[in-house]
């Protein structure tokens, strides 16, 4: 038998190098408020396992729609606890795989120092525009509406609201001056030296429990399952806590 040609040997070696890389990669949909923690968790996961996690960021509601339309995600990190359960009920996610990976905190933030002085800033209303995430698809937006109604300022501030599609766009509105003030996730601003922020007391809105779920496309994906396990573990939970989230995995 003749030995294989050099081009054949080279091609097989190239495929051997490519296939493991493809096999060790999984696609995760992440709520926009969790952008920075997710990047750090994915980095730590790769350092520990060698596996890559491809992160996509957006609003929870938009991701749910994409998942029902056969999007290629294997894991879903939502900004609420309702949407992952809807995914399970609809058959798009693995039953009994839902768990709380973080508890969000809402903050009122201005890029300009001195503008935010607790709830007094809302009651004074000395601004032209206030940014919130779309409350129909973004849990942080729904929490912002609840806070304003609870403080009795909703009717006065509703005409001043500009809505972001998600919490990331909401923050951009405040950063660029399209709104002087806005409700964002604490994780987005707690390390920012510029501007001022007020951490909204948790009692002013319903808890922002953020659940994760293993999607149907990830049921047979060992990397997706490994990432879910890592997210529940102490290393990932420590990272999440450093970004201002409440932690403590609950099923």
C-alpha positions in Angstrom: 0.0 0.0 0.0 1.3 3.4 -0.9 1.7 6.0 1.9 -0.8 8.9 1.8 0.3 11.9 -0.1 1.6 15.0 1.7 -1.4 17.2 0.7 -3.8 14.5 2.1 -1.8 14.3 5.4 -1.8 18.1 5.6 -5.6 18.3 5.0 -6.3 15.7 7.7 -4.1 17.6 10.1 -5.9 20.9 9.3 -9.3 19.3 9.9 -8.1 17.8 13.2 -7.1 21.2 14.3 -10.4 22.8 13.2 -13.0 20.3 14.5 -12.1 20.4 18.2 -12.3 24.2 18.1 -15.8 24.0 16.6 -16.9 21.3 19.0 -15.7 23.4 22.0 -17.8 26.4 21.3 -21.4 27.3 22.4 -23.7 30.2 21.8 -25.2 32.0 24.8 -27.9 34.7 24.7 -27.4 37.3 27.5 -29.6 40.1 28.8 -28.0 43.4 28.0 -27.7 44.4 31.7 -25.4 41.5 32.3 -22.9 42.3 29.5 -19.7 43.0 31.5 -20.2 40.2 34.1 -20.9 37.7 31.3 -17.7 38.7 29.5 -15.7 38.0 32.7 -17.5 34.8 33.5 -16.9 33.5 29.9 -13.2 34.5 30.2 -12.9 32.5 33.5 -14.8 29.6 32.0 -12.4 29.4 29.0 -9.4 29.7 31.3 -10.7 26.7 33.3 -12.0 24.5 30.5 -10.5 25.8 27.2 -14.0 26.1 25.8 -15.2 29.2 24.0 -18.5 30.9 24.8 -19.9 33.1 22.0 -22.0 35.8 23.7 -24.9 37.7 22.2 -26.4 40.7 24.1 -29.9 42.2 23.8 -33.3 42.5 25.5 -34.9 39.5 27.1 -38.1 39.9 25.1 -36.3 40.0 21.8 -34.2 37.0 22.6 -37.3 35.0 23.5 -38.8 35.8 20.1 -35.6 34.7 18.4 -35.5 31.5 20.4 -39.0 30.6 19.3 -37.9 31.2 15.7 -35.1 28.6 15.9 -32.1 30.9 16.9 -28.9 28.9 17.5 -28.6 29.7 21.2 -27.9 26.9 23.6 -28.1 28.8 26.9 -30.3 31.8 27.8 -29.3 34.3 30.6 -32.5 36.4 31.0 -33.1 39.6 32.9 -36.2 38.1 34.6 -37.6 34.8 35.9 -40.7 34.6 33.8 -39.2 34.4 30.3 -37.1 31.2 30.9 -40.1 29.5 32.3 -42.1 30.4 29.2 -39.3 28.9 27.2 -39.7 25.7 29.1 -43.5 25.6 28.8 -43.2 26.2 25.0 -40.7 23.3 24.6 -37.8 25.5 23.6 -35.8 24.8 26.8 -34.9 21.9 29.0 -37.4 21.2 31.9 -35.9 21.5 35.4 -32.9 23.5 34.1 -34.1 27.0 35.2 -32.1 28.6 38.0 -31.5 32.1 39.4 -27.9 33.2 38.5 -28.2 36.8 39.8 -30.5 39.4 41.4 -30.4 42.7 39.6 -30.2 46.2 41.3 -31.7 49.3 39.7 -29.8 52.6 39.7 -30.7 56.1 38.7 -27.8 57.7 36.9 -26.6 60.9 35.3 -23.4 61.4 33.4 -23.3 64.9 34.9 -22.1 65.2 38.5 -24.6 66.5 41.1 -27.7 65.8 39.1 -28.8 62.7 41.0 -29.6 63.2 44.7 -31.7 60.2 45.5 -35.5 60.2 44.9 -35.5 64.0 45.3 -34.1 64.2 41.8 -37.2 62.5 40.5 -39.6 64.5 42.6 -38.0 67.8 41.5 -38.1 66.8 37.8 -35.5 69.4 36.9 -34.6 67.7 33.6 -36.0 67.5 30.1 -35.6 63.8 29.4 -35.4 60.6 31.5 -34.3 57.3 29.9 -35.7 53.9 30.7 -35.6 50.6 29.0 -38.8 49.5 27.2 -40.9 48.1 30.0 -42.7 45.8 27.7 -39.6 43.7 26.9 -37.0 44.8 29.5 -37.5 43.9 33.2 -35.3 46.9 34.3 -37.7 49.2 32.4 -40.7 47.6 34.2 -39.0 48.1 37.5 -38.3 51.8 36.6 -42.0 52.4 35.9 -42.9 50.7 39.2 -40.5 53.0 41.1 -41.9 56.2 39.5 -45.5 55.1 40.2 -44.6 54.2 43.8 -43.0 57.6 44.4 -46.0 59.4 42.9 -44.1 61.0 40.0 -45.3 58.9 37.1 -47.8 61.3 35.7 -45.3 64.2 35.8 -42.4 62.3 34.3 -44.2 60.1 31.7 -44.0 62.9 29.0 -40.2 63.2 29.6 -39.5 59.5 29.0 -37.3 58.2 26.2 -37.2 54.5 25.8 -34.2 52.3 24.9 -34.8 49.0 23.3 -32.7 47.5 26.1 -30.8 48.6 29.2 -27.6 49.1 27.1 -29.2 51.5 24.7 -30.8 53.3 27.7 -27.4 53.9 29.1 -26.2 55.2 25.8 -29.0 57.8 25.8 -27.7 59.1 29.1 -24.0 59.0 28.1 -24.6 60.9 24.9 -26.8 63.5 26.5 -30.0 62.5 24.8 -31.4 62.2 28.3 -30.0 64.0 31.4 -30.9 61.1 33.7 -31.9 57.5 33.4 -32.7 54.2 35.1 -30.0 51.7 34.4 -28.5 48.5 36.0 -26.2 49.2 38.9 -23.7 46.9 37.3 -23.3 49.4 34.4 -22.4 52.3 36.5 -20.9 51.2 39.8 -17.3 51.4 38.5 -17.8 54.5 36.4 -15.9 57.5 37.9 -18.0 60.1 36.0 -21.4 61.2 36.9 -23.5 60.3 39.9 -25.9 57.5 40.7 -28.5 56.5 43.3 -29.0 52.8 44.1 -32.8 52.5 44.1 -33.9 50.8 47.4 -35.0 47.2 46.7 -38.3 47.8 48.4 -39.4 50.3 45.7 -39.9 47.6 43.1 -40.4 43.8 42.7 -37.2 41.8 42.9 -35.3 41.5 39.6 -34.6 37.8 39.7 -32.5 36.9 36.7 -32.9 33.3 35.6 -30.8 31.2 33.3 -32.0 28.1 31.3 -30.5 25.4 29.2 -32.2 25.7 25.8 -33.3 22.7 23.7 -30.5 23.3 21.3 -28.0 22.9 24.2 -29.5 19.7 25.6 -26.9 17.5 24.0 -24.1 20.1 24.0 -21.5 19.2 26.6 -20.0 22.7 26.4 -23.4 24.4 27.1 -24.0 22.1 30.0 -20.5 22.7 31.4 -21.1 26.5 31.1 -24.4 26.2 33.0 -22.6 24.2 35.8 -19.8 26.8 35.9 -22.3 29.7 36.2 -23.7 28.0 39.3 -20.3 27.6 40.9 -18.4 29.8 43.4 -16.0 31.3 40.9 -18.7 32.6 38.6 -20.9 33.7 41.5 -18.0 35.7 43.0 -17.5 37.5 39.7 -21.2 38.3 39.5 -21.2 39.7 43.0 -18.4 42.1 42.2 -20.6 43.7 39.7 -23.2 44.7 42.3 -25.7 41.8 41.8 -27.2 39.8 44.6 -26.1 36.2 44.3 -27.2 32.8 45.6 -28.2 30.2 43.1 -31.9 29.1 43.4 -33.7 26.5 41.3 
